[in-house]
Amino acid sequence: IAVVNALSLPATVTMNLRNPAGNLLESADFNLGPFEKKVDLLRSFFSRENLAAGGSVRIQSSEPGSITGIIVFGDDNVTPRRLLGGYEIMPLNANRKFGPVKGVSSLPKFGVNSPKFGELPGISVPTQEELQNEFAWWSSGQPYRIAARHLQNRDVFYSEWIPENAAARESFFRNRQGFTVMPTLVGFKSKWNGIGEPDDPIDMGNPEDVSRLQSYVRDVVSTYPDIDYFEVFNETFGTDTLGTDNFAEILDTVIDTAKDENPDVLISFPHLLGTIPSLLENALSSLSLFAVNHPNVLNKFDVYGLHYYGPWQQFDSILNSNFFAPMTSGVLPEKPWVITETGISSSTASDTVTAQNGIQGGPENQAAYMVKMFTLSFRAGAEMSMVHSVQSGSTGGGWAGDGLINADGTRTLASCTFRFFADAVRDFTAVDALSEGDNGIWLYRYNRAKRLLGDAYVAWKDDGANTADTELTLQTLAGQNVIITSLVPVDCPGKAGDMAAFDPDVLFTRSPGTVGDDGKLTVSLGQYPVLIQATEKAESYTINIESSGSNGTVQNLLGVISGPVPVPESNGIDLTAQLQSVGITSIRTNDYYDDSLDIEGIFRCPDTSVYPSWDCDATDDSNYHWDNSDTVYSAIVDGGFEPFLRLGGEIQNMYNHHDFAGPRDQTQENNWIIAAKKMVNRYRDWPAHPDAFQYLDIWTEWPNSDFWDRPNTDFVNFWAKAFREIKQAFPEYKVGGPGILKPTVDVIAGNIENNLAIFFLNKLYTLGLKPDFISFHLWKNDPELFYRAAVQFRALLNGTGDFQSVAWAGTGFFDNVELICGAYGFGQLEDNEAGEPVELSKEELFDIMNRKRGAAILTGHLIALQQGNIVRAYYYRDGDPNSSPDAGPLDHDRGWTGLFYGDSNGTAKPSAFAFRLFSRLYTSFPHVISREFVSIGDKNGRIYYLATEGTNGSAILISNPGDTAAAVHLFLDGTEINSASCQSIQVYQVDNENDGSSAVAWSGNTFHLPPQCAQLIVLTGCSGKGGR
């Protein structure tokens, strides 16, 4: 095994060897120093016997993210190499330039300005080694993520470019930790000597000065070919030496010489003075004037740089008026920009620059200001934001207290804030403003802040605002557990370079929370910023959709069992409007404890001593009772629903108890068939809605003694006789059944022995009877099983796969027989990790039957049935008459299955709105472009999706029934779906708060699905065929 510590922090590594069942067999610990690797045989750590168990090795580190390059090698040159999963692989190749946080400027996103070296009066200056360790500490052990600038006598200033400084500069530039350095060519000003020395200006009218300048620049750039970025000067336009024209010639010569030596090097224009707001405004005006007078020179530069120490509230308006407006108008060429000096003092003295800006200094305010300026600069588009400074060079005056290190070498509060915040948002791609001062609230989203945790939000209130409970909308964290961190720590102990342990839970005030499915979270918020981030990773998924060709059409799976009117003598209500509102199109005509539209209730002989009563003349119309059945049938067709006419009976009847189940003998069987044909004739010719149905469904839930209590052979013979006669009488209709129940599990498993579904089909094959459809029933919570059922039933009909041995294999006898899921719903059992069925608790069932988990599962079922080529499906059932929306999981009226509660309003459960989403596909996006049923993720974190298109765009239906949030990246014909690639993107969500009727807020590149929710993503005007 090879283990590498990718961090510059020491780490303790624990290896756990587990057997295939996941049980711990052995543990081994060892220590790794910064960047240290360890290569050894696994049998040096674990016994041969335990290794032979064929399990797995899991590796953990005391420093998160430190372990990389974990590889197990076969020792026989045959065993394939295996990567041990579950770890963040850090970038290893050229990470200083191409790490995950670099922009066009090639710079990291965070940095610290002006490290101090040597002795300063009254200042305890860390050694170079201590400073380098502090950079490692600030970066959480990954220093390539941060940069150092203005390196004093380690810099490449002309005045410091002397042999005496070469060794110290070399060790700092090529530091073993790997942080970026940002050198400054020539010096702070356009002169040969340093700060505070008599002026010795660079005179471009003097050929010797020109040659001297060119030679120096070539020497610096060639000495450091791996440094990608240099600045030229600092906070000057040359007016303090020989004027702007001479200054422009210096810049032109420097950049031409540098680019001749290294064409790939990036050169920044001198960074602009911003000690107070008016100085930055003046500097930006001078930049625009320089662009007008010297456009060819300015166009050669790659990067702009700004400084700002003023009130954070004014920063955005200064940029908009003086920086972005000239770019928009064409005065300034557009370039990447960075802010390399910002911050305030930890001192409350009245003579600091902070006080001159009217800002209250102090340790807490320093930490808060830093986060606010980081956020505002990234929001405005800065590629980097750098705090000033590492350590102040004085104990009094304007710059006293500016720094992450105090004068005595201890850390400021801002030092811990810098470390925590730079790591918490280390991978962000952009910052979006969600509220900028609305009701005094400032709220920003760091997109993809941390790769494994998704977006993070930063919020604060106006300066001086009281801390109070405040509701925030954090849409991309909807449904997730979060941790809320006050970004001003309670303490930041230790001294620079001590590599002290860092525990955010100890140093910061933190509290857990759960964001509602509507994205709402109430936090305690005041003038100090807080960070809100998920506590566990959102599973990341990539979905690639190709729109070429068509993969069928969306089937009418918008069916329910029973309704729309309630069972007589029950407390239910007419649910016509409710069913219509969620897109239900078809109703299967049977109900729980109601015989109204069944043979039992319709055909009743005068003998009332037994029920059903089927021993009289079935041709005598006086033995038929149509009142209740007509009422139910009228309600179905008058409501615009297609009847799926079930010919059969109920499990029981609430007002007439069943004395037996199914016909008892040949006489009753014949009478039952006559009655069934009379029923079809009556409703085929229904005056208001003739020919309203297409399907005749014979029986339900076979084998089941509650519906047929005679031998299975008798049932199959009866069903075959009924099918033959009904199909002969009504050839225009699709006739089938029988609602296969328990054998469905055998079909899914591919069992041949004692499989009653095979027994049933074999009888039909022997008799030459080919039904128009076969229906099955399934009650499970795993969408995978529904797809498996569809695939396996098709294999059974075709005589392929697990069923190659059936008598009709290879004959094509059952070709084109449709598959229908005649009844389905949620299960009360779920398999545990060992595959054993376990009864769900009342709380778990409640979440499925009445809450968002049920909606997500049902959406997964619909996707699986669609991709399994099921042509109709009927969810059990329309209403849940004995339930209340106010009940809890232990209340007697907590309810069971059903889309709508039994209250007087027929309140919808979240599962009802799963049909609303699928209905949008059926009516507006009917052409399927998903190639097959796809579930992504492991058993405990799968998502399911279905992609379709219509004349006005595309749609993707996604279900996330698991307990972990999902971050989904969608690609359509190779192009990532986002606001840049599509004219319109609308996201409709179903959970406990959202009913899928209106779009929820969305922006960015990632589609966030909270745990246990469903989404319909509607796309118009996207790149690629599928976007229309």
Secondary structure, 3 states (H helix, E strand, C coil): CEEEECCCCCEEEEEEEECCCCCEEEEEEEEECCCCEEECCHHHCCCHHHHCCCCEEEEEECCCCCEEEEEECCCCCCCCCEECCCCCCCCCCCHHHHCCCCCCCCCCCEEEECCCCCCECCECCCCHHHHHHHHHHHCCCCHHHEEEECCHHHCCEHHHCCHHHHHHHHHHHCCCCCCEEECEEECCCCECCCCCCCCCECCCCCHHHHHHHHHHHHHHHHHCCCCCEEEECECCCCCCCCCHHHHHHHHHHHHHHHHHHCCCCEEECCEECCCCHHHHHHHHHHHHHHHHHCHHHHHHCCEEEEEECCCHHHHHHHHHHHHHHHHHHCCCCCCCEEEEEECCCCCCCCCCHHHHCCCCCCHHHHHHHHHHHHHHHHHHCCCCEEEECCECCCCCCCCCCCCCECCCCEECHHHHHHHHHHHHCCCCCEEEEEEEEECCEEEEEEEEEECCCEEEEEEEECCCCCCEEEEEECHHHCCCEEEEEECCCCCCCCECCCCCCCCHHHHCCEEEEECCCCCEEEEEECCCCEEEEECCCCEEEEEEECCCCCCCECCEEEEEECCCCCCCCCCCCCCHHHHHHCCCCEEECCECCECCCCHHHHECCCCCCCCCCCCCCCCCHHHECCHHHHHHHHHHHHCCCEEEEEECCCCCCCCCCCCCCCCCCHHHHHHHHHHHHHHHHHHHCCCCCCCCCCEEEECCCECCCCCCCCCHHHHHHHHHHHHHHHHHHCCCCEEEEEEECCHHHHHHHCCCCCCHHHHHHHHHHHHCCCCCEEEEEEECCCHHHHHHHHHHHHHHHHCCHHHCCCCCCCCCCCCCCEEEEEEEECCCEEECCCCCEEECCHHHHHHHHHCHHHHHHHHHHHHHHHHCCCCEEEEECCEECCCCCCCCCCCCCCCCCCCEECCCCCCECHHHHHHHHHHHHHHHCCEECCCCCEEECCCCCCEEEEEEEECCEEEEEEEECCCCCEEEEEEECCEECCCCCCCEEEEEEECCCCECCCCECCCCCCEEECCCEEEEEEEECCCCHHHC
